[in-house]
């Protein structure tokens, strides 16, 4: 039976999904989302599209099924014994069941001169012209700064960094990306795919400096450029920090809930505290922190079922990353690093069209794949991968079929 009062600490994508799914099953559930951002839940995956102007901020809102959403309402303390939340405004709220959906925080890189001269600590104010890119408010500030900017540097070449670079280039800015790894999106791609992505960005006017580290910023109160560890200087009056995220676990840890890299949960999404659960980017399940929207939604669906009396269990999520930013199209799933003697690999590359495709097979099962520049077959591939279906004896057509569902 659904708990009488379900409190969700966080009002992001995982929280919105959970609320919607609970209320579909039990319209009488009393569920409240406590979000410290001023906006109602929104689709964080579309931030780059807000930056380009493709979507207005209101257009990326997410449904919550009619749940109560308290925006700008930061939870500062959790008493799991007394089942009470203490809020930043000094008030308190009780609960019967608690769900941590606190998400993650952007990682600020160890760059010298990153903050204003009067605020040098980690929590200090960033230098003018320097922007994190994690929230809708970050995107709005960045969008407002673009018209006055001349050149941009994006620090970080993961999914978020590539999205930001593409969006800034679409706004007409010369953009340079500084990335420590040997190639872009190295957590999801192989080197050949990373090179194909680099060429696609290059066609948009984005220069990539791989295997480079941003060492310090130039400028006193405003960013004027970025110094690289190799001594090279990139002039820029707009610097975007996209260096990854880490789970937000401070509240849970202070409440005595078990925390590793993330908030530790079992297959029921339950934490070490009674009637306390966790979902989304803040969680650690079987030693893994997924940090992807698909995993967050799968966890939300499982927990919604359990909170409404079902017996669903969460056994983990299959990795899937997709980036569709104008002419830059990338999809990657599963294990893309083949083990010699264990896996078979099929590759197709067309440098003239800027496409690269790779399948990793174990027997007749698809265990991973990469598509860059042509996502026509992504639907059929992910269908076979997610359902662990046998592929044909000649799986090449899975890479070249046209008009596959997406």
Wavefront OBJ file of the C-alpha trace (Angstrom):
o trace
v 0.000 0.000 0.000
v 1.245 3.462 -0.843
v 2.653 5.402 2.069
v 0.422 8.246 3.200
v 3.103 10.901 2.787
v 5.949 10.459 0.311
v 8.615 13.171 0.456
v 11.110 13.418 -2.409
v 14.241 15.457 -1.761
v 14.974 16.821 -5.223
v 12.803 17.940 -8.100
v 14.737 16.825 -11.137
v 14.125 14.270 -13.859
v 14.116 11.222 -11.583
v 11.782 12.884 -9.073
v 9.327 13.976 -11.758
v 9.227 10.480 -13.245
v 8.670 8.897 -9.840
v 5.819 11.260 -8.992
v 4.093 10.660 -12.322
v 4.373 6.892 -12.051
v 3.200 6.750 -8.440
v 0.144 8.875 -9.192
v -0.744 6.788 -12.249
v -0.965 3.784 -9.941
v -2.472 5.555 -6.933
v -4.178 8.873 -7.642
v -4.719 9.427 -3.933
v -1.054 9.314 -2.969
v 0.262 12.377 -1.185
v 3.634 13.052 -2.779
v 5.701 16.226 -2.412
v 8.857 17.167 -4.303
v 11.267 19.534 -2.535
v 13.493 21.293 -5.094
v 16.129 23.906 -4.334
v 16.025 25.311 -7.872
v 13.420 28.020 -8.584
v 12.081 26.123 -11.598
v 9.631 23.247 -11.693
v 11.131 19.909 -12.868
v 12.608 20.106 -16.361
v 14.451 17.923 -18.855
v 18.126 18.554 -18.197
v 19.078 16.690 -21.374
v 17.638 19.578 -23.412
v 19.748 22.356 -21.863
v 21.839 22.730 -25.005
v 18.650 23.155 -27.052
v 17.561 25.921 -24.688
v 20.950 27.554 -25.198
v 20.571 27.496 -28.979
v 17.044 28.868 -28.723
v 15.425 25.757 -30.170
v 13.331 25.442 -27.002
v 12.096 28.089 -24.596
v 12.804 27.310 -20.919
v 9.118 26.617 -20.276
v 9.050 24.083 -23.109
v 11.365 21.639 -21.317
v 9.222 21.220 -18.214
v 8.386 17.680 -17.141
v 5.007 16.392 -15.959
v 4.701 15.321 -12.330
v 1.221 13.803 -12.443
v -0.232 16.442 -10.175
v 2.244 16.012 -7.329
v 2.937 18.973 -5.080
v 6.187 20.645 -6.111
v 7.867 23.061 -3.719
v 10.408 25.010 -5.773
v 13.141 27.104 -4.191
v 12.713 24.962 -1.100
v 16.070 23.597 0.007
v 16.181 20.707 2.468
v 19.061 21.332 4.864
v 18.668 18.419 7.287
v 17.015 14.998 7.396
v 16.022 13.296 10.648
v 15.428 9.678 9.657
v 14.474 8.636 13.200
v 11.886 11.395 13.563
v 10.911 11.212 9.855
v 11.254 14.953 9.502
v 12.851 17.301 6.973
v 14.210 20.667 8.042
v 14.002 23.347 5.359
v 16.206 26.371 4.706
v 13.411 28.762 5.709
v 13.385 27.276 9.198
v 10.212 25.226 8.810
v 9.892 21.446 8.972
v 7.981 18.807 7.042
v 7.139 15.287 8.110
v 7.027 12.163 5.954
v 6.183 8.483 6.060
v 8.441 7.477 3.179
v 11.473 9.445 2.013
v 13.157 9.341 -1.384
v 16.518 10.964 -2.055
v 16.605 12.226 -5.653
v 19.263 14.855 -5.055
v 21.033 14.356 -8.376
v 24.605 15.495 -8.833
v 26.765 18.588 -8.726
v 29.093 19.810 -11.476
v 32.762 19.155 -10.862
v 34.824 22.332 -10.918
v 38.256 21.594 -12.399
v 41.453 22.485 -10.501
v 42.113 25.584 -12.600
v 44.007 28.467 -11.006
v 42.410 31.912 -11.026
v 38.951 30.426 -11.581
v 37.216 32.568 -8.981
v 37.021 36.296 -8.415
v 40.063 37.595 -6.561
v 37.976 38.209 -3.421
v 36.516 34.643 -3.460
v 39.164 31.997 -3.918
v 37.492 29.078 -2.162
v 35.587 26.299 -3.888
v 32.291 27.923 -2.937
v 33.377 31.377 -4.087
v 31.974 33.323 -6.975
v 33.248 32.338 -10.390
v 35.081 34.970 -12.373
v 32.906 36.966 -14.755
v 32.606 35.144 -18.057
v 33.033 31.701 -16.432
v 29.970 29.459 -16.387
v 29.079 26.039 -15.063
v 26.563 24.281 -17.321
v 24.327 22.047 -15.283
v 21.048 23.819 -14.477
v 18.439 25.790 -16.373
v 19.629 28.909 -14.573
v 23.189 28.183 -15.769
v 21.878 27.910 -19.329
v 19.948 31.167 -19.068
v 22.992 33.052 -17.774
v 25.142 31.556 -20.491
v 22.625 32.429 -23.204
v 22.503 36.018 -21.954
v 26.306 36.254 -22.112
v 26.680 34.957 -25.680
v 25.732 38.157 -27.579
v 28.544 40.112 -25.918
v 31.170 37.366 -26.208
v 33.869 37.078 -28.875
v 35.381 33.617 -28.301
v 34.467 30.647 -26.116
v 36.435 27.829 -24.521
v 34.668 24.728 -23.227
v 36.638 22.805 -20.603
v 35.610 19.154 -20.908
v 34.793 16.997 -23.921
v 32.213 14.594 -22.557
v 28.547 14.525 -23.566
v 27.792 17.830 -21.847
v 30.897 19.580 -23.160
v 30.230 18.491 -26.733
v 26.608 19.638 -26.407
v 27.692 23.026 -25.073
v 30.306 23.484 -27.796
v 27.821 22.650 -30.535
v 25.252 25.042 -29.070
v 27.721 27.918 -28.767
v 28.917 27.345 -32.331
v 25.293 27.429 -33.488
v 25.029 30.842 -31.825
v 27.898 32.063 -34.017
v 30.814 31.936 -31.577
v 34.263 30.537 -32.387
v 34.632 27.670 -29.912
v 37.582 25.660 -28.625
v 37.257 22.519 -26.507
v 39.965 21.491 -24.037
v 39.802 17.823 -23.075
v 42.249 15.808 -20.966
v 41.470 12.442 -22.540
v 42.917 11.333 -25.886
v 39.571 11.778 -27.656
v 36.063 13.132 -27.100
v 33.412 11.268 -25.067
v 35.951 8.614 -24.130
v 33.571 7.038 -21.608
v 31.225 6.068 -24.444
v 33.257 5.992 -27.692
v 36.377 4.393 -29.078
v 39.203 6.402 -30.609
v 37.928 6.159 -34.196
v 34.479 7.349 -33.144
v 36.036 10.157 -31.116
v 37.970 11.265 -34.193
v 34.790 11.183 -36.302
v 33.041 13.334 -33.717
v 35.965 15.731 -33.687
v 35.728 16.124 -37.473
v 31.983 16.748 -37.215
v 32.571 19.511 -34.696
v 35.385 20.891 -36.827
v 32.953 21.326 -39.704
v 30.973 23.614 -37.388
v 34.018 25.679 -36.504
v 34.833 23.975 -33.206
v 38.521 23.309 -32.531
v 39.368 20.447 -30.156
v 42.515 20.245 -28.019
v 42.601 16.656 -26.816
v 45.166 15.380 -24.293
v 45.370 18.906 -22.921
v 44.593 20.317 -19.512
v 43.371 23.798 -18.655
v 45.883 25.078 -16.106
v 44.753 28.611 -15.256
v 42.675 31.554 -16.398
v 43.905 34.938 -17.497
v 42.127 38.061 -16.333
v 41.613 39.765 -12.974
v 37.864 39.952 -12.465
v 36.825 38.711 -15.898
v 38.053 35.778 -17.952
v 40.346 36.812 -20.794
v 41.785 33.453 -21.764
v 42.806 29.963 -20.736
v 46.375 28.767 -20.225
v 46.960 25.114 -21.083
v 49.417 22.875 -19.259
v 51.582 22.728 -22.404
v 52.060 26.501 -22.240
v 49.642 27.390 -25.027
v 47.141 30.216 -24.473
v 43.592 30.289 -25.784
v 42.002 33.718 -25.860
v 38.411 33.673 -24.645
v 35.980 35.907 -22.803
v 33.506 33.057 -22.265
v 34.589 29.868 -20.472
v 32.201 26.953 -19.948
v 33.022 24.293 -17.358
v 31.730 20.847 -18.359
v 34.025 18.527 -16.441
v 31.596 15.931 -15.223
v 29.474 15.588 -12.110
v 29.553 13.883 -8.733
v 26.562 12.546 -6.776
v 25.038 14.865 -4.173
v 25.246 12.795 -1.012
v 25.812 15.364 1.743
v 22.287 15.250 3.181
v 22.193 11.464 3.189
v 25.615 11.158 4.779
v 24.735 13.681 7.502
v 21.558 11.691 8.208
v 23.567 8.520 8.785
v 22.550 6.825 5.552
v 25.234 4.599 4.000
v 27.146 6.425 1.277
v 29.905 5.259 -1.058
v 30.480 7.233 -4.213
v 26.698 7.635 -4.221
v 23.885 6.806 -1.827
v 24.058 3.012 -1.553
v 20.838 1.212 -2.541
v 19.817 -2.420 -2.956
v 17.658 -3.995 -5.661
v 14.576 -2.423 -4.084
v 16.248 1.021 -4.287
v 16.183 0.992 -0.480
v 18.967 2.645 1.526
v 20.376 1.567 4.880
v 17.682 3.589 6.715
v 14.121 2.303 7.170
v 11.565 3.624 4.651
v 14.259 5.692 2.927
v 14.994 5.141 -0.777
v 17.149 6.801 -3.427
v 16.972 7.103 -7.223
v 18.785 8.887 -10.018
v 22.255 10.373 -10.294
v 22.801 10.355 -6.526
v 22.564 6.564 -6.219
v 25.114 3.775 -6.155
v 23.763 0.330 -7.002
v 25.975 -2.763 -6.922
v 29.009 -0.495 -6.939
v 27.922 1.494 -10.008
v 26.824 5.108 -10.393
v 25.077 5.417 -13.737
v 24.499 9.173 -14.063
v 22.286 8.837 -17.147
v 18.641 9.775 -17.616
v 17.628 6.313 -18.796
v 18.885 4.668 -15.608
v 17.190 7.320 -13.457
v 13.845 6.690 -15.151
v 14.190 2.918 -14.832
v 14.892 3.318 -11.119
v 11.916 5.669 -10.745
v 9.625 3.137 -12.433
v 10.796 0.303 -10.175
v 10.406 2.373 -7.013
v 6.971 3.642 -8.049
v 5.845 0.042 -8.415
v 7.211 -0.911 -5.000
v 5.720 2.124 -3.247
v 2.352 1.123 -4.673
v 2.545 -2.454 -3.425
v 4.305 -4.123 -6.362
v 7.303 -6.404 -6.332
v 9.526 -4.895 -9.035
v 13.278 -5.097 -8.538
v 16.118 -3.098 -10.058
v 18.953 -5.220 -11.405
v 20.898 -2.410 -13.057
v 20.702 -0.461 -16.301
v 22.234 -1.003 -19.680
v 24.272 2.022 -20.667
v 22.988 4.181 -23.493
v 24.188 7.656 -24.420
v 22.713 9.673 -27.248
v 23.559 13.139 -28.521
v 21.550 14.712 -31.308
v 22.615 18.325 -31.620
v 21.849 19.558 -35.105
v 24.302 17.937 -37.525
v 26.223 16.277 -34.665
v 24.647 12.858 -34.042
v 26.106 10.251 -31.703
v 24.713 7.133 -30.046
v 26.636 4.588 -27.980
v 25.490 1.676 -25.863
v 26.875 -1.262 -23.975
v 30.494 -2.406 -24.002
v 32.218 -0.814 -26.990
v 35.690 -2.187 -26.145
v 35.979 -5.618 -27.733
v 37.997 -8.364 -26.034
v 40.138 -10.271 -28.587
v 39.071 -13.884 -28.852
v 35.781 -13.228 -27.072
v 34.052 -10.634 -29.241
v 33.534 -10.103 -32.944
v 33.578 -6.555 -34.312
v 31.914 -5.062 -37.377
v 32.929 -1.566 -38.464
v 31.801 0.748 -41.232
v 33.431 4.134 -41.731
v 32.694 6.764 -44.359
v 34.961 9.785 -43.811
v 33.400 11.653 -46.738
v 30.006 11.554 -45.011
v 31.475 11.831 -41.541
v 29.935 8.578 -40.345
v 31.373 5.782 -38.228
v 29.550 2.641 -37.093
v 30.670 -0.221 -34.895
v 29.028 -3.324 -33.483
v 30.533 -5.559 -30.790
v 29.101 -9.093 -30.777
v 29.408 -12.051 -28.445
v 28.194 -14.988 -30.471
v 24.787 -13.998 -31.809
v 24.245 -11.330 -29.145
v 24.887 -7.623 -29.485
v 26.901 -6.383 -26.476
v 27.746 -2.854 -27.630
v 27.666 -0.388 -30.469
v 28.587 3.088 -31.648
v 26.975 5.271 -34.305
v 28.398 8.646 -35.300
v 26.936 10.810 -38.051
v 24.098 8.454 -39.040
v 21.537 7.213 -36.542
v 19.155 5.639 -39.056
v 19.526 2.177 -37.499
v 19.765 3.163 -33.830
v 16.222 1.991 -33.078
v 16.752 -1.546 -34.379
v 20.139 -1.831 -32.702
v 19.070 -0.675 -29.269
v 15.971 -2.876 -29.508
v 18.149 -5.946 -30.060
v 20.615 -4.876 -27.365
v 18.108 -4.023 -24.633
v 16.116 -7.222 -25.169
v 19.230 -9.384 -25.564
v 17.852 -10.754 -28.811
v 19.791 -12.887 -31.243
v 21.029 -11.012 -34.298
v 21.014 -12.452 -37.845
v 23.906 -14.564 -39.077
v 24.919 -11.574 -41.203
v 24.293 -8.570 -38.912
v 25.779 -6.102 -41.399
v 22.308 -4.989 -42.494
v 21.743 -3.661 -38.966
v 24.274 -0.974 -39.847
v 23.142 -0.191 -43.372
v 19.358 -0.612 -43.292
v 17.508 2.583 -44.112
v 14.353 3.770 -42.477
v 14.809 1.757 -39.306
v 12.608 2.844 -36.424
v 14.157 5.385 -34.103
l 1 2 3 4 5 6 7 8 9 10 11 12 13 14 15 16 17 18 19 20 21 22 23 24 25 26 27 28 29 30 31 32 33 34 35 36 37 38 39 40 41 42 43 44 45 46 47 48 49 50 51 52 53 54 55 56 57 58 59 60 61 62 63 64 65 66 67 68 69 70 71 72 73 74 75 76 77 78 79 80 81 82 83 84 85 86 87 88 89 90 91 92 93 94 95 96 97 98 99 100 101 102 103 104 105 106 107 108 109 110 111 112 113 114 115 116 117 118 119 120 121 122 123 124 125 126 127 128 129 130 131 132 133 134 135 136 137 138 139 140 141 142 143 144 145 146 147 148 149 150 151 152 153 154 155 156 157 158 159 160 161 162 163 164 165 166 167 168 169 170 171 172 173 174 175 176 177 178 179 180 181 182 183 184 185 186 187 188 189 190 191 192 193 194 195 196 197 198 199 200 201 202 203 204 205 206 207 208 209 210 211 212 213 214 215 216 217 218 219 220 221 222 223 224 225 226 227 228 229 230 231 232 233 234 235 236 237 238 239 240 241 242 243 244 245 246 247 248 249 250 251 252 253 254 255 256 257 258 259 260 261 262 263 264 265 266 267 268 269 270 271 272 273 274 275 276 277 278 279 280 281 282 283 284 285 286 287 288 289 290 291 292 293 294 295 296 297 298 299 300 301 302 303 304 305 306 307 308 309 310 311 312 313 314 315 316 317 318 319 320 321 322 323 324 325 326 327 328 329 330 331 332 333 334 335 336 337 338 339 340 341 342 343 344 345 346 347 348 349 350 351 352 353 354 355 356 357 358 359 360 361 362 363 364 365 366 367 368 369 370 371 372 373 374 375 376 377 378 379 380 381 382 383 384 385 386 387 388 389 390 391 392 393 394 395 396 397 398 399 400 401 402 403 404 405 406
